[in-house]
Amino acid sequence: MSRPEREFAHDVTVRLLPSDEYVRLLPLFFGTEGALPDPAISRIAVAEDSNGDIIGFFILQLVAHAEPIWVAEDYQRRGVAKMLIDEINALADAQGTPYFSFAEGGRVAELALKNGMQQLEYRVFYRRPKV
C-alpha cells in the first residue's frame, strides 16, 4: 500500500516570531515542564496558516553547556572534580540557569550522576553552519 502524496502547504507562511509575540506559544507550553524561551537568547521560526494561527514552530536557543572537566592525573580521585562541579553548580544555581553536559566516557557520566545531574534519553545531533 503506497502512501498518499502530500500536498505542498501553499497557504502556510513561515517567519521569525518577534519577541513580543512569544506569548502566543504559551498555550502550547502550558501543562508541560517547559517554559517559554528567553527572547534575549533565542529566535523562533513559526509556521502560520492563512488565518494567522501557529501550526508549527522551531526554536533556536542558547543553552548552558558545561564541559569538559579535566583534573591533572596526580590529583584525580582526590575530590578536585567534585570541587569544580560544586563551583559551577553554585554559579548556575545563583543565576537560576539549568545546564547540559555530554559524557562520552563512563567516568564523566558517573561524576554527573553522583553530582545530581539527571540522565536524559535524548539523542544529540550536531549541525555545522554552511559557510
N, C-alpha and C positions, 0 to 999 in steps of 0.2 A: 504494500500500500504506500503510495507516494504522498509526500506532504503537499498540502495546498500551497500554491505560490503566494508569497507575501506581497501585499500591496505596499508600494512606497508611500510614506507618510507625507503627502503633498500639503496637507493643512497643518503641519507642525512647524513651529518656529523655535529655533534654538538661540539663546542669548545668555550673556553673563548677567546674573542677578545683582542689581545694586544692593549695597549693604542695608539700606533702609527697607528693603523688601525681604530680607532673610526671614522675618516673622511669618511670611506666607508658608514657610516649611514647617512651622511649629506643629500643626495637626499631624504631620507625617512622623514627627519625632515623639509625639505625645504617647505615653504608655510604654515607652522604651527607656532604657537607662541612658540613652544618648541625649546629648544636649546640642543645641544649635552651635555651629562653629563660630569662632570669634572672627568677625569681619576684618579685623586688623591683620590676620594671618591666614586668610582663606579667600577663595573665589569659588563661586558656584555657577555651573552651567545648568540652565533649566531648559526643558522642552515643554512648550505650551501648545495646547490645541487652539483651534480657531476662536474659542470663547475666552482664551487667556488663562485657562486652568492649567496648572502644572501637572504634567503627565509623566515627568521623569526628571531626574537631576543627577549630577555627578559633581563631587566636591574635591577640590584640590586644597589641601590644608597642611600647614606646617605642624609637625608633632615633635615633641621632645623625644630624643633618641639617645640613650646612654650606652655607650660602648666606644672603644674597647676598655677593658680593665686589664691592667698589667702591674705585676709586682716582680721585682728582681728575684731571681731564683733563691738567693741566700735568705730572703725574707718571706718566702712563700710558706703557707700554713702556720703563720705566727700572728694572724689577726689583722694584718695590714689591709687585705682586701675588704674585710668587714668594716674597718675604719673608713676606707674610701667610700664604700657603699653607704655607710651611715651619714657621711658628709653630704653626698649627693642627695640622699633621701631627705635630709633636713632642709636642704635648699628647695627641693621640689615640694615638700610639704608646706614650707613657709609661703611659697608662691601659688599653692593650690594647683600645681602642674603634674598631671599624670605623665608617665613616660614609658616608652617601649625599649626593650633590649633584645638583641638577637644573639642566640647562643649556638655557635657551631659545634662546640665540644661539650662533653659531659660535665667537665669541671665547672664551666661557666653556668651551665643550666642548674647544676647543684647549688652554686652560690646564689643564683637568682631565687630559687625556691626557698632556700634557707633564710633568705632575707626578705620574705614577704611578697615576692612577686607571684603573679598568677600566670600559669602557662595557658596560652590561648591555642585554639585549634585551627588557626588560620594558616593558609599557605601564603607565603610572601612572594611578591612579584616585583621586578625592578624594570624600569624603562629609562634608557638614556635619551636625553633630548636630541632631536635632529639638529645638526649644526650646519 
